[in-house]
Amino acid sequence: MTENQSFEADSLIISPLDELDPLELREEIIGAQEKFWGERDLSAHHEPYWFRQFAAGGLIARYKNEIVGYLLGVFPKEGPSYIHLVSARQDFRHLGIGRRLYEAFIARAKANGEDEVQATALPDNANAIAFHSSLGFEGSRLEDYAGPGEDRVFFTLRLTDE
């Protein structure tokens, strides 16, 4: 989106990832990785099996028929729902796309009768920590969560009063 364009929130459509071919979507995202992640290489977090496994729980954000954001998440048969990652295209950041994707995922988890939603973030990612906190997630740092020396902030959002 160029600077002289205004964002029309009503034109943002959130839809299930499984409406698309998950591997084609992956290729499109990997091909446009700089638009989504800048100089960071997050391709290791986008393995083909994640797109297959998360197709039923994932979400796509489209703005005027362009993919501008996505969420990879899962609703397992047992255990809490989990958000693997979310991204908005850099030229569409700070417009509420990530929040809308999370809210849609949380609403689906509630509709499925889930008790909680979990997510993780890197400990030095202050923006991700603040974002999760603003949505009501509670987080704590877990040492070695993603392997030796790979700490994460582990977030939980309770969906029931129990």
C-alpha positions as CSV (number, residue, x, y, z in Angstrom):
1,M,0.0,0.0,0.0
2,T,1.5,3.4,-0.9
3,E,1.6,6.3,1.5
4,N,-1.1,8.2,-0.4
5,Q,-3.6,5.4,-0.2
6,S,-5.9,5.2,2.8
7,F,-6.7,1.9,4.4
8,E,-10.4,0.9,4.3
9,A,-10.8,-1.5,7.2
10,D,-14.1,-2.8,5.8
11,S,-12.2,-4.1,2.7
12,L,-10.1,-6.4,4.9
13,I,-11.4,-10.0,4.6
14,I,-10.3,-12.7,7.0
15,S,-10.9,-16.3,5.7
16,P,-9.7,-19.8,6.5
17,L,-6.4,-20.8,5.1
18,D,-7.9,-24.1,3.8
19,E,-9.8,-22.2,1.2
20,L,-6.5,-22.0,-0.7
21,D,-3.9,-24.6,-1.7
22,P,-1.6,-24.4,1.4
23,L,1.6,-25.2,-0.6
24,E,0.8,-22.6,-3.2
25,L,0.2,-20.1,-0.4
26,R,3.5,-21.0,1.2
27,E,5.3,-20.5,-2.1
28,E,3.7,-17.1,-2.5
29,I,4.7,-16.1,1.0
30,I,8.2,-17.4,0.7
31,G,8.5,-15.6,-2.6
32,A,7.4,-12.3,-0.9
33,Q,9.3,-12.9,2.3
34,E,10.9,-9.4,2.3
35,K,7.4,-7.8,2.2
36,F,6.4,-9.9,5.2
37,W,9.6,-10.2,7.3
38,G,12.0,-7.6,6.0
39,E,15.6,-8.7,6.3
40,R,14.8,-11.6,8.7
41,D,14.8,-15.0,7.2
42,L,11.9,-16.9,8.8
43,S,11.7,-19.5,6.1
44,A,12.6,-22.3,8.6
45,H,9.3,-21.5,10.4
46,H,7.4,-22.0,7.1
47,E,8.2,-25.6,6.2
48,P,5.6,-27.2,3.9
49,Y,4.4,-29.5,6.7
50,W,3.4,-26.5,8.8
51,F,1.1,-25.3,6.0
52,R,-0.4,-28.8,5.6
53,Q,-0.8,-29.3,9.4
54,F,-2.2,-25.8,10.0
55,A,-4.4,-25.5,7.0
56,A,-7.6,-26.1,8.9
57,G,-6.7,-23.6,11.7
58,G,-4.8,-21.1,9.7
59,L,-6.2,-17.8,8.5
60,I,-5.5,-15.4,5.6
61,A,-6.1,-11.6,5.5
62,R,-6.9,-10.2,2.1
63,Y,-7.2,-6.6,1.2
64,K,-8.7,-5.9,-2.1
65,N,-7.7,-9.4,-3.2
66,E,-4.1,-9.2,-2.1
67,I,-2.8,-11.4,0.7
68,V,-1.6,-8.9,3.3
69,G,-1.4,-11.2,6.3
70,Y,-1.7,-14.7,7.6
71,L,-1.8,-16.8,10.8
72,L,-0.7,-20.4,11.1
73,G,-2.5,-22.1,14.0
74,V,-4.0,-25.4,15.0
75,F,-7.0,-26.7,16.9
76,P,-5.8,-30.1,18.1
77,K,-8.3,-32.8,19.2
78,E,-6.7,-32.9,22.6
79,G,-4.9,-29.9,24.3
80,P,-5.1,-26.2,23.8
81,S,-5.3,-24.3,20.5
82,Y,-1.9,-23.0,19.4
83,I,-0.8,-20.0,17.2
84,H,2.5,-20.9,15.5
85,L,3.0,-17.5,13.9
86,V,1.3,-14.5,12.4
87,S,2.5,-11.9,10.0
88,A,1.2,-8.8,8.3
89,R,2.9,-7.4,5.2
90,Q,5.2,-4.6,6.2
91,D,3.3,-2.0,4.1
92,F,0.2,-3.0,6.0
93,R,1.6,-3.0,9.6
94,H,0.0,-1.1,12.4
95,L,-3.5,-1.3,10.7
96,G,-4.9,-4.0,13.0
97,I,-4.4,-6.9,10.7
98,G,-2.6,-9.1,13.2
99,R,-5.2,-8.2,15.9
100,R,-8.0,-9.2,13.5
101,L,-6.3,-12.5,12.6
102,Y,-5.9,-13.3,16.3
103,E,-9.4,-12.3,17.2
104,A,-10.8,-14.5,14.3
105,F,-8.6,-17.4,15.6
106,I,-9.8,-16.9,19.2
107,A,-13.4,-16.8,18.1
108,R,-13.0,-20.1,16.2
109,A,-11.3,-21.6,19.2
110,K,-14.3,-20.5,21.4
111,A,-16.7,-21.9,18.8
112,N,-14.9,-25.2,19.0
113,G,-15.3,-25.3,22.8
114,E,-11.6,-24.8,23.4
115,D,-10.5,-23.8,26.9
116,E,-7.4,-21.8,26.0
117,V,-5.1,-20.5,23.2
118,Q,-1.3,-20.6,23.5
119,A,1.4,-18.8,21.6
120,T,5.1,-18.0,22.0
121,A,7.4,-15.1,21.2
122,L,11.1,-14.5,21.4
123,P,12.1,-12.8,24.8
124,D,13.6,-9.8,23.0
125,N,10.5,-9.1,20.9
126,A,8.9,-6.3,23.0
127,N,6.3,-5.6,20.3
128,A,5.1,-9.3,20.3
129,I,5.0,-9.3,24.1
130,A,3.0,-6.1,24.3
131,F,0.7,-7.3,21.5
132,H,-0.2,-10.5,23.3
133,S,-0.6,-8.7,26.6
134,S,-3.0,-6.2,24.9
135,L,-5.2,-9.2,23.8
136,G,-5.3,-10.6,27.4
137,F,-2.7,-13.3,27.1
138,E,-0.6,-14.0,30.2
139,G,3.0,-14.8,29.5
140,S,6.1,-16.1,31.3
141,R,9.6,-16.7,30.1
142,L,10.5,-20.4,29.8
143,E,14.2,-21.3,29.5
144,D,15.2,-23.7,26.7
145,Y,11.5,-23.9,25.5
146,A,12.6,-24.2,21.9
147,G,15.8,-26.2,22.6
148,P,19.0,-25.5,24.5
149,G,19.6,-21.8,24.8
150,E,16.3,-21.1,23.0
151,D,14.2,-19.3,25.6
152,R,10.6,-18.2,24.7
153,V,7.9,-16.2,26.3
154,F,5.0,-18.7,26.6
155,F,1.5,-17.1,26.4
156,T,-1.8,-18.5,27.5
157,L,-5.3,-17.0,27.0
158,R,-8.0,-18.7,29.0
159,L,-11.3,-18.9,27.1
160,T,-13.4,-20.2,30.0
161,D,-13.9,-19.0,33.6
162,E,-12.7,-22.3,35.1
